[in-house]
Amino acid sequence: METRAGVLDSVVEAMGETPLVALDRVVAALGLDGRLLCKLDYLLPGFSKKDRAARAIIEAARAEGALAPGQSVVELTSGNMGTGLAIVCAVLGHPFVAVMSRGNSHERARMMAALGAEVVLVPQAEGGVPGAVSGADLALVEAAAQRLTAERGAFRADQFRHPGNPAAHEFGTAAEIWAQSGHTIEAFVDFAGSGGTLGGIALALGPKGVRCYAVEPAGAEALAGGDLSHPGHPIQGGGYGMADLVHLQGVPLAGMLAVTGDEARAAARLLAVREGIFAGFSTGANLAAAIQLLRGREAGRTVAFLACDSGLKYLSTDLWPDLV
């Protein structure tokens, strides 16, 4: 992997080349058979993997003429894509409107606003619980995003459909993981939100023999065609009960894994205290799923996953106990 030299033109140029770390202390603590590798995308400028997709989508839109100089950008977000877009739009001179459910953590909304975004918070569907964003909540956010796009004459980033999302991971993240691991990874897991990360990485690494697995919340297992009894799970950023994710259509996957909210919490806390990696809910879900694999069908092998975003974005949630 090449190392950047000299002074970067902007912080946008820093959206990539994150470290890959062996979780040997977690493996030893749990007595696992195999190896876990974690790619630290929570260290990107917006503190999440979504920076990569945000940059790719905006740069492609500008190059294609779909986004004019100074034109506004609108996007539905749980907070991470919005943060990445806020950064890219600030640097490139585009007003940005983030449309987000009130069910997401306050830290995400405050960070986007601090970066200059206009944040539109959409009330949750009837019966919604803060900290648990369902597919019904997402549908309300989507309707608001469509309305604002039309009213502002804006470009819709559309992370659930724009090809720049998976391309950022197919040609960026996957290439980095493959090179950094010395071509040794045998399996990869990722919590399914838009499906862009998993879809892109599976397209790049699947042909190399890497088995790629989708991770869903237990009780919101739409991709697996399983249990849908708990759509209001606490794992923010995905698990919306959507079975038809565009970025996963035609992508060969090795299987689907279900993780409970409690398992995701426990794994995120274990990652913090054993490895010093302070990441969020979906990272905990990824680690919990990777542990499942090393205890089962991928025992003795090397499993990789992303630290998707920072634990700092969840300090107001029950992910982190109040210890002080």
TATADA-V470355 format. One record per residue. N is the residue number from 1. RES is the residue in three letters. SS is DSSP state (A for helix, B for strand, O for the rest). PSI is psi in whole degrees, -180 to 180 (none if undefined). OMEGA is omega in radians with two decimals (* if undefined). Layout:
n={N | N}
res={RES | RES}
ss={SS | SS}
psi={PSI | PSI}
omega={OMEGA | OMEGA}
This chain:
n={1 | 2 | 3 | 4 | 5 | 6 | 7 | 8 | 9 | 10 | 11 | 12 | 13 | 14 | 15 | 16 | 17 | 18 | 19 | 20 | 21 | 22 | 23 | 24 | 25 | 26 | 27 | 28 | 29 | 30 | 31 | 32 | 33 | 34 | 35 | 36 | 37 | 38 | 39 | 40 | 41 | 42 | 43 | 44 | 45 | 46 | 47 | 48 | 49 | 50 | 51 | 52 | 53 | 54 | 55 | 56 | 57 | 58 | 59 | 60 | 61 | 62 | 63 | 64 | 65 | 66 | 67 | 68 | 69 | 70 | 71 | 72 | 73 | 74 | 75 | 76 | 77 | 78 | 79 | 80 | 81 | 82 | 83 | 84 | 85 | 86 | 87 | 88 | 89 | 90 | 91 | 92 | 93 | 94 | 95 | 96 | 97 | 98 | 99 | 100 | 101 | 102 | 103 | 104 | 105 | 106 | 107 | 108 | 109 | 110 | 111 | 112 | 113 | 114 | 115 | 116 | 117 | 118 | 119 | 120 | 121 | 122 | 123 | 124 | 125 | 126 | 127 | 128 | 129 | 130 | 131 | 132 | 133 | 134 | 135 | 136 | 137 | 138 | 139 | 140 | 141 | 142 | 143 | 144 | 145 | 146 | 147 | 148 | 149 | 150 | 151 | 152 | 153 | 154 | 155 | 156 | 157 | 158 | 159 | 160 | 161 | 162 | 163 | 164 | 165 | 166 | 167 | 168 | 169 | 170 | 171 | 172 | 173 | 174 | 175 | 176 | 177 | 178 | 179 | 180 | 181 | 182 | 183 | 184 | 185 | 186 | 187 | 188 | 189 | 190 | 191 | 192 | 193 | 194 | 195 | 196 | 197 | 198 | 199 | 200 | 201 | 202 | 203 | 204 | 205 | 206 | 207 | 208 | 209 | 210 | 211 | 212 | 213 | 214 | 215 | 216 | 217 | 218 | 219 | 220 | 221 | 222 | 223 | 224 | 225 | 226 | 227 | 228 | 229 | 230 | 231 | 232 | 233 | 234 | 235 | 236 | 237 | 238 | 239 | 240 | 241 | 242 | 243 | 244 | 245 | 246 | 247 | 248 | 249 | 250 | 251 | 252 | 253 | 254 | 255 | 256 | 257 | 258 | 259 | 260 | 261 | 262 | 263 | 264 | 265 | 266 | 267 | 268 | 269 | 270 | 271 | 272 | 273 | 274 | 275 | 276 | 277 | 278 | 279 | 280 | 281 | 282 | 283 | 284 | 285 | 286 | 287 | 288 | 289 | 290 | 291 | 292 | 293 | 294 | 295 | 296 | 297 | 298 | 299 | 300 | 301 | 302 | 303 | 304 | 305 | 306 | 307 | 308 | 309 | 310 | 311 | 312 | 313 | 314 | 315 | 316 | 317 | 318 | 319 | 320 | 321 | 322 | 323 | 324}
res={MET | GLU | THR | ARG | ALA | GLY | VAL | LEU | ASP | SER | VAL | VAL | GLU | ALA | MET | GLY | GLU | THR | PRO | LEU | VAL | ALA | LEU | ASP | ARG | VAL | VAL | ALA | ALA | LEU | GLY | LEU | ASP | GLY | ARG | LEU | LEU | CYS | LYS | LEU | ASP | TYR | LEU | LEU | PRO | GLY | PHE | SER | LYS | LYS | ASP | ARG | ALA | ALA | ARG | ALA | ILE | ILE | GLU | ALA | ALA | ARG | ALA | GLU | GLY | ALA | LEU | ALA | PRO | GLY | GLN | SER | VAL | VAL | GLU | LEU | THR | SER | GLY | ASN | MET | GLY | THR | GLY | LEU | ALA | ILE | VAL | CYS | ALA | VAL | LEU | GLY | HIS | PRO | PHE | VAL | ALA | VAL | MET | SER | ARG | GLY | ASN | SER | HIS | GLU | ARG | ALA | ARG | MET | MET | ALA | ALA | LEU | GLY | ALA | GLU | VAL | VAL | LEU | VAL | PRO | GLN | ALA | GLU | GLY | GLY | VAL | PRO | GLY | ALA | VAL | SER | GLY | ALA | ASP | LEU | ALA | LEU | VAL | GLU | ALA | ALA | ALA | GLN | ARG | LEU | THR | ALA | GLU | ARG | GLY | ALA | PHE | ARG | ALA | ASP | GLN | PHE | ARG | HIS | PRO | GLY | ASN | PRO | ALA | ALA | HIS | GLU | PHE | GLY | THR | ALA | ALA | GLU | ILE | TRP | ALA | GLN | SER | GLY | HIS | THR | ILE | GLU | ALA | PHE | VAL | ASP | PHE | ALA | GLY | SER | GLY | GLY | THR | LEU | GLY | GLY | ILE | ALA | LEU | ALA | LEU | GLY | PRO | LYS | GLY | VAL | ARG | CYS | TYR | ALA | VAL | GLU | PRO | ALA | GLY | ALA | GLU | ALA | LEU | ALA | GLY | GLY | ASP | LEU | SER | HIS | PRO | GLY | HIS | PRO | ILE | GLN | GLY | GLY | GLY | TYR | GLY | MET | ALA | ASP | LEU | VAL | HIS | LEU | GLN | GLY | VAL | PRO | LEU | ALA | GLY | MET | LEU | ALA | VAL | THR | GLY | ASP | GLU | ALA | ARG | ALA | ALA | ALA | ARG | LEU | LEU | ALA | VAL | ARG | GLU | GLY | ILE | PHE | ALA | GLY | PHE | SER | THR | GLY | ALA | ASN | LEU | ALA | ALA | ALA | ILE | GLN | LEU | LEU | ARG | GLY | ARG | GLU | ALA | GLY | ARG | THR | VAL | ALA | PHE | LEU | ALA | CYS | ASP | SER | GLY | LEU | LYS | TYR | LEU | SER | THR | ASP | LEU | TRP | PRO | ASP | LEU | VAL}
ss={O | O | O | O | O | O | O | O | O | O | A | A | A | A | O | O | O | O | O | B | B | B | O | A | A | A | A | A | A | A | O | O | O | O | B | B | B | B | B | O | A | A | A | O | O | O | O | B | O | A | A | A | A | A | A | A | A | A | A | A | A | A | A | A | O | O | O | O | O | O | O | O | B | B | B | B | O | O | O | A | A | A | A | A | A | A | A | A | A | A | A | A | O | O | O | B | B | B | B | B | B | O | O | O | O | A | A | A | A | A | A | A | A | A | O | O | O | B | B | B | B | B | O | O | O | O | O | O | B | O | O | B | O | O | A | A | A | A | A | A | A | A | A | A | A | A | A | A | A | A | A | A | O | O | B | B | O | O | O | O | O | O | O | A | A | A | A | A | A | A | A | A | A | A | A | A | A | A | A | A | O | O | O | O | O | O | B | B | B | B | B | O | O | O | O | A | A | A | A | A | A | A | A | A | A | A | A | A | O | O | B | B | B | B | B | B | B | O | O | O | O | O | O | O | O | O | O | O | O | O | O | O | O | O | O | O | O | O | O | O | O | O | O | O | O | A | A | A | O | O | O | O | O | O | B | B | B | B | B | O | A | A | A | A | A | A | A | A | A | A | A | A | A | A | A | O | O | O | B | O | A | A | A | A | A | A | A | A | A | A | A | A | A | A | O | O | O | O | O | O | O | B | B | B | B | B | O | O | B | B | A | A | A | A | O | O | O | O | O | O | O | O | O | O}
psi={133 | 146 | 135 | 140 | 147 | -160 | 131 | 151 | -33 | 173 | -22 | -34 | -13 | 7 | 73 | -179 | 49 | 157 | 156 | 125 | 136 | 131 | 59 | -30 | -38 | -44 | -44 | -41 | -34 | -5 | 39 | 153 | 103 | -163 | 141 | 132 | 131 | 123 | 124 | 66 | -9 | -7 | 0 | 164 | -36 | 10 | 29 | 162 | -20 | -16 | -39 | -47 | -40 | -47 | -46 | -43 | -47 | -42 | -40 | -43 | -40 | -42 | -35 | -10 | 8 | -20 | 113 | 156 | 130 | -2 | 145 | 154 | 136 | 141 | 142 | 137 | 151 | -4 | -33 | -49 | -39 | -38 | -45 | -43 | -37 | -41 | -51 | -43 | -37 | -43 | -38 | -1 | 38 | 124 | 140 | 134 | 117 | 128 | 118 | 147 | 145 | -11 | -15 | 164 | 147 | -34 | -38 | -46 | -43 | -37 | -43 | -44 | -39 | -28 | 7 | 3 | 150 | 120 | 120 | 115 | 126 | 127 | 149 | 162 | 160 | 130 | 0 | 151 | 128 | 135 | -6 | 99 | 120 | 175 | -34 | -40 | -43 | -36 | -38 | -39 | -42 | -43 | -42 | -40 | -41 | -43 | -45 | -36 | -45 | -44 | -38 | -6 | 40 | 165 | 129 | 118 | -37 | 63 | -24 | -12 | -25 | 129 | -17 | -26 | -62 | -30 | -36 | -34 | -33 | -44 | -9 | -76 | -48 | -44 | -39 | -47 | -45 | -45 | -45 | -33 | -3 | 32 | 32 | -11 | 143 | -17 | 154 | 139 | 148 | 137 | 127 | 114 | -92 | -19 | -1 | -45 | -52 | -44 | -47 | -44 | -38 | -38 | -36 | -42 | -20 | -47 | -16 | 4 | 7 | 126 | 124 | 133 | 139 | 140 | 130 | 158 | 139 | 130 | -2 | 50 | 63 | -42 | -37 | -9 | 34 | -142 | 128 | 26 | -9 | 67 | -21 | 50 | 165 | -1 | 99 | 149 | 5 | -167 | 43 | 8 | 27 | 118 | -10 | 47 | 121 | -41 | -9 | -1 | 126 | 4 | 125 | 118 | 149 | -18 | -179 | 143 | 138 | 137 | 135 | 163 | -40 | -39 | -39 | -43 | -50 | -40 | -41 | -40 | -38 | -42 | -38 | -49 | -26 | -34 | -7 | 22 | 110 | 89 | -179 | -166 | -48 | -30 | -42 | -40 | -42 | -45 | -43 | -40 | -41 | -38 | -42 | -45 | -42 | -20 | -1 | -113 | -17 | 24 | 135 | 0 | -178 | 120 | 132 | 154 | 171 | 143 | 98 | -40 | 174 | 144 | -18 | -22 | 1 | 18 | -23 | 1 | 178 | 10 | -39 | 124 | 152 | 101 | -6 | none}
omega={3.13 | 3.07 | 3.12 | 3.10 | 3.06 | -3.05 | 3.12 | 3.14 | 3.11 | 3.12 | 3.09 | 3.14 | 3.13 | -3.09 | 3.12 | 3.05 | 3.09 | -3.11 | 3.00 | -2.98 | 3.06 | -3.13 | -3.06 | -3.12 | 3.05 | 3.13 | -3.14 | -3.10 | -3.09 | -3.13 | -3.09 | 3.09 | -3.13 | -3.08 | 3.08 | 3.09 | -3.08 | 3.12 | -2.92 | 3.11 | 3.04 | 3.11 | 3.08 | -3.03 | 3.11 | 3.12 | 3.05 | 3.12 | -3.08 | 3.07 | -3.08 | -3.13 | 3.13 | 3.13 | -3.08 | -3.11 | -3.11 | 3.13 | 3.11 | -3.12 | 3.10 | -3.12 | -3.11 | -3.10 | 3.11 | 3.12 | -3.09 | 3.09 | 3.11 | 3.14 | 3.13 | 3.07 | 3.10 | 3.04 | 2.92 | -3.10 | 2.97 | 3.09 | -3.08 | 3.07 | 3.12 | 3.10 | 3.10 | 3.12 | 3.11 | 3.14 | -3.10 | -3.13 | 3.10 | -3.11 | -3.03 | 3.00 | 3.10 | 3.00 | -3.09 | 3.10 | 3.10 | -3.13 | -2.95 | 3.07 | 3.05 | 3.12 | 3.12 | -3.04 | -3.11 | -3.09 | -3.11 | 3.14 | -3.12 | 3.13 | 3.11 | 3.14 | 3.12 | 3.13 | 3.04 | -3.14 | 2.90 | -3.07 | 3.10 | -3.11 | -3.08 | 3.11 | 3.11 | 3.06 | -3.13 | -3.12 | -3.13 | -3.12 | 3.08 | -3.11 | 3.14 | -3.07 | -3.09 | 3.05 | 3.09 | 3.07 | -3.11 | 3.12 | 3.09 | 3.11 | 3.13 | 3.13 | 3.11 | 3.13 | 3.11 | 3.14 | -3.12 | 3.10 | 3.14 | -3.11 | -3.06 | -3.04 | -2.98 | 2.95 | 3.10 | -3.10 | 2.96 | -3.08 | -3.13 | -3.10 | -3.03 | -3.10 | 3.10 | -3.14 | 3.12 | -3.13 | 3.12 | -3.11 | 3.10 | -3.05 | 3.12 | -3.06 | -3.09 | 3.14 | 3.12 | -3.13 | -3.10 | -3.14 | -3.08 | -3.12 | -3.07 | 3.12 | -3.05 | -3.08 | -3.10 | 3.12 | 3.13 | 3.09 | 3.05 | 3.09 | -3.01 | 3.00 | 3.01 | -3.09 | -3.07 | -3.13 | -3.11 | -3.13 | -3.13 | -3.12 | 3.11 | 3.11 | -3.12 | -3.00 | 3.09 | 3.12 | 3.09 | 3.11 | 3.13 | 3.14 | -3.04 | -3.05 | 3.02 | 3.11 | 3.12 | 3.04 | 3.03 | -3.10 | 3.06 | -2.96 | -3.07 | -3.12 | -3.14 | -3.06 | -3.06 | -3.06 | 3.10 | -3.02 | -3.06 | -3.13 | -3.11 | -3.14 | -3.07 | -3.04 | -3.03 | 3.06 | 3.14 | -3.13 | -3.06 | -3.14 | -3.12 | -3.10 | -3.01 | 3.13 | -3.06 | -3.05 | 3.11 | -3.14 | -3.14 | -3.14 | -3.13 | 3.11 | -3.13 | -3.13 | 3.13 | 3.14 | 3.12 | -3.11 | 3.09 | 3.06 | 3.12 | 3.10 | 3.12 | 3.10 | -3.08 | -3.12 | 3.11 | 3.13 | 3.08 | 3.13 | 3.14 | -3.01 | -3.13 | -3.03 | -3.12 | 3.13 | -3.03 | -3.03 | -3.00 | -3.02 | -3.07 | 3.04 | 3.07 | 3.09 | 3.11 | -3.14 | 3.13 | 3.12 | 3.12 | 3.08 | 3.07 | -3.10 | -3.14 | 3.07 | -3.07 | -2.93 | 3.12 | 3.14 | 3.11 | -3.07 | -3.14 | -3.10 | -3.14 | 3.05 | 3.14 | 2.83 | -2.89 | 3.13 | -3.01 | 3.04 | 3.11 | -3.12 | -3.04 | -3.08 | 3.13 | -3.12 | 3.13 | 3.06 | -3.09 | 3.10 | 3.12 | -3.03 | -3.09 | *}
